[in-house]
Amino acid sequence: VGQPRNGDNRSSYVILDGNDDDGYSVHFQRVEYDFGQTAEKIYNIPDLDNFLGDRLRDGR
């Protein structure tokens, strides 16, 4: 979870499944959330650059 850079503004996380003997698989997950509300909170904090809120909205 963090600031997107790939144009997809959904939240993301990864699940690592497996073990050293059998190997591992990686599963990327995306979750919708109200990024607009989070961006508005950023815009309302004078010490934060609006660029941070824009990044959430734009996904880059």
C-alpha positions as CSV (number, residue, x, y, z in Angstrom):
1,V,0.0,0.0,0.0
2,G,1.4,3.4,-0.9
3,Q,1.7,6.0,-3.6
4,P,0.8,4.5,-7.0
5,R,3.2,4.9,-9.9
6,N,1.5,2.7,-12.5
7,G,-1.8,4.6,-13.3
8,D,-3.9,2.3,-11.1
9,N,-5.1,4.2,-8.1
10,R,-6.5,1.2,-6.2
11,S,-4.8,0.0,-3.1
12,S,-2.5,-3.0,-3.6
13,Y,-0.8,-5.7,-1.7
14,V,0.9,-9.0,-2.4
15,I,0.5,-12.5,-0.9
16,L,3.6,-14.7,-0.9
17,D,2.6,-18.3,-0.7
18,G,4.8,-21.4,-0.4
19,N,8.0,-22.6,1.3
20,D,11.7,-23.2,0.7
21,D,11.2,-26.8,-0.3
22,D,8.4,-26.4,-2.9
23,G,9.0,-22.8,-4.0
24,Y,6.9,-19.7,-3.8
25,S,4.2,-18.0,-5.7
26,V,3.3,-14.3,-5.6
27,H,-0.3,-13.1,-5.9
28,F,-0.9,-9.4,-6.5
29,Q,-4.2,-8.1,-5.2
30,R,-6.0,-4.8,-5.9
31,V,-8.6,-3.2,-3.6
32,E,-11.0,-0.3,-4.4
33,Y,-11.0,2.5,-1.8
34,D,-12.1,6.1,-1.6
35,F,-8.8,7.7,-2.8
36,G,-10.7,11.0,-3.4
37,Q,-11.4,11.3,0.4
38,T,-7.8,10.6,1.2
39,A,-6.6,13.1,-1.4
40,E,-8.9,15.8,0.1
41,K,-7.4,15.1,3.6
42,I,-4.0,15.7,2.1
43,Y,-5.1,18.9,0.4
44,N,-6.4,20.2,3.8
45,I,-3.0,19.8,5.5
46,P,-1.0,23.0,4.8
47,D,2.4,21.3,5.4
48,L,1.8,18.6,2.7
49,D,2.3,19.3,-1.0
50,N,-0.9,18.9,-3.1
51,F,1.2,16.8,-5.4
52,L,0.8,13.9,-2.9
53,G,-3.0,14.1,-3.2
54,D,-2.8,14.5,-7.0
55,R,-0.7,11.3,-7.2
56,L,-3.4,9.3,-5.4
57,R,-6.1,10.6,-7.8
58,D,-4.0,10.1,-10.9
59,G,-2.3,6.9,-9.9
60,R,1.1,8.2,-11.0
